């Protein structure tokens, strides 16, 4: 009976371990064995492709935000905003032309913004505040604006959005 393996995700992002139907490879890729249905000819229908794993379907952990000096990687401020930061970034991903910086925040990786980008980031955060009527989002934007001010105080500082 034939079977095939399909990469379905990466362990670090999915938070899963190998089970009876999966195996973990050295590069942390998790594969799932697709077995043919009982009562069929034993061949796997190659036209029935598995649905690819989409990042939007994997729940992201809360994004934390750090202000750091670029030359020493010293944290000047750190804030874990919870789901409200994720919601702000989701609003940013809804309109690339209006929120170009927030659109680029990766909920699973790290995204850096330097002091030259802070003016645009402040404009985008204020625009998100106008769009959203959520009080938690407004509080999170206030915190992010305070962090943006710290970045702008001196050169060689950056704001970093740290995904899971």
C-alpha positions in Angstrom: 0.0 0.0 0.0 1.5 3.4 -1.0 1.7 6.4 1.2 3.3 9.8 0.9 4.6 12.3 3.3 3.7 16.0 3.2 5.4 18.8 5.2 2.6 20.3 7.2 4.4 22.8 9.4 7.3 23.5 11.6 7.4 22.3 15.2 8.5 25.7 16.6 5.5 27.5 15.0 2.9 24.8 15.6 3.8 23.9 19.1 3.2 20.2 18.4 5.2 17.0 18.9 5.4 13.9 16.8 2.6 11.4 17.2 1.5 8.2 15.6 0.8 9.8 12.3 3.6 12.4 12.3 7.3 12.4 12.4 9.8 15.1 13.2 12.8 15.6 11.0 16.2 17.2 12.0 15.1 20.5 10.5 12.0 20.6 12.8 9.7 20.0 9.8 6.8 17.8 10.8 5.5 15.4 8.2 2.2 13.6 8.2 1.7 10.3 6.5 -1.2 10.4 4.1 -2.6 6.8 3.9 -5.0 5.6 1.2 -8.6 5.1 2.2 -9.6 1.5 3.1 -11.3 -0.3 0.2 -9.5 1.6 -2.5 -6.9 0.3 -4.9 -4.2 1.1 -2.4 -2.9 4.0 -4.5 -2.9 7.6 -3.2 -4.9 10.0 -5.4 -2.2 12.5 -6.3 -4.8 15.0 -7.5 -6.2 15.3 -4.0 -3.6 17.5 -2.6 -3.5 18.4 1.1 -4.5 21.9 1.9 -1.3 23.9 2.6 -0.9 25.2 6.0 -1.6 28.9 6.1 0.0 31.2 8.7 -3.3 32.9 9.3 -4.9 29.7 10.5 -2.2 29.1 13.1 -3.0 31.1 16.3 -0.2 33.5 17.1 1.0 34.1 20.5 1.0 37.6 21.9 3.6 39.9 20.3 5.9 41.7 22.7 7.5 45.0 21.8 11.1 46.0 22.8 13.0 49.2 22.5 16.7 48.3 22.1 20.0 50.0 21.4 21.5 48.8 18.2 25.1 48.8 19.2 24.8 46.8 22.5 21.4 45.1 22.1 20.5 46.5 25.5 16.8 46.6 26.2 15.7 50.1 27.2 12.0 49.1 27.5 10.0 45.9 27.1 6.2 45.6 26.9 4.1 42.5 26.3 0.8 43.9 25.0 -1.1 40.7 24.8 -3.7 40.2 22.1 -4.2 43.9 21.7 -0.9 44.2 19.8 -1.9 41.3 17.6 -5.2 43.1 16.9 -3.4 46.3 16.0 -1.2 44.4 13.6 -4.3 42.6 12.2 -5.8 46.0 11.4 -2.5 47.0 9.8 -2.5 43.9 7.6 -6.0 44.7 6.4 -4.8 47.7 4.3 -1.3 47.7 3.0 -1.5 51.1 1.4 -2.7 52.8 4.6 -0.5 50.9 7.1 2.7 49.9 5.3 4.8 49.4 8.4 2.1 47.6 10.5 1.3 45.5 7.4 4.9 44.1 7.6 4.9 43.0 11.3 5.4 39.3 11.3 3.4 37.6 14.2 5.8 34.6 14.1 9.1 36.4 13.7 10.9 39.5 14.7 10.3 42.9 12.9 12.6 45.9 13.5 11.9 49.5 13.0 14.5 52.2 13.3 14.2 55.8 14.4 13.7 57.1 10.9 10.6 55.0 10.6 9.1 56.1 13.8 7.3 59.2 12.3 5.4 56.9 9.9 4.8 54.4 12.7 3.3 57.1 14.9 1.0 58.2 12.0 -0.1 54.6 11.5 -0.8 54.0 15.2 -2.9 57.1 15.4 -4.8 56.0 12.2 -5.5 52.6 13.9 -6.8 54.4 16.9 -9.3 56.3 14.7 -10.4 53.0 13.0 -10.8 50.9 16.1 -13.3 51.5 18.9 -11.8 48.9 21.3 -10.6 50.5 24.5 -7.8 47.8 24.9 -6.5 48.7 21.5 -6.5 52.4 22.4 -4.5 51.6 25.6 -2.0 49.5 23.6 -1.6 52.3 21.1 -0.8 54.7 24.0 1.9 52.3 25.2 3.3 51.9 21.7 3.5 55.6 21.2 5.4 55.9 24.5 7.9 53.3 23.2 8.1 55.2 19.9 9.1 58.4 21.8 11.9 56.4 23.5 13.2 55.3 20.1 13.2 58.9 18.9 15.1 60.4 21.9 18.5 59.2 20.7 20.0 57.7 17.6 20.9 54.0 17.3 17.7 52.8 18.8 15.0 50.5 17.3 11.5 49.3 18.1 11.3 45.5 17.7 8.1 43.5 17.5 8.9 40.0 18.7 6.5 37.3 17.5 6.3 33.9 19.0 
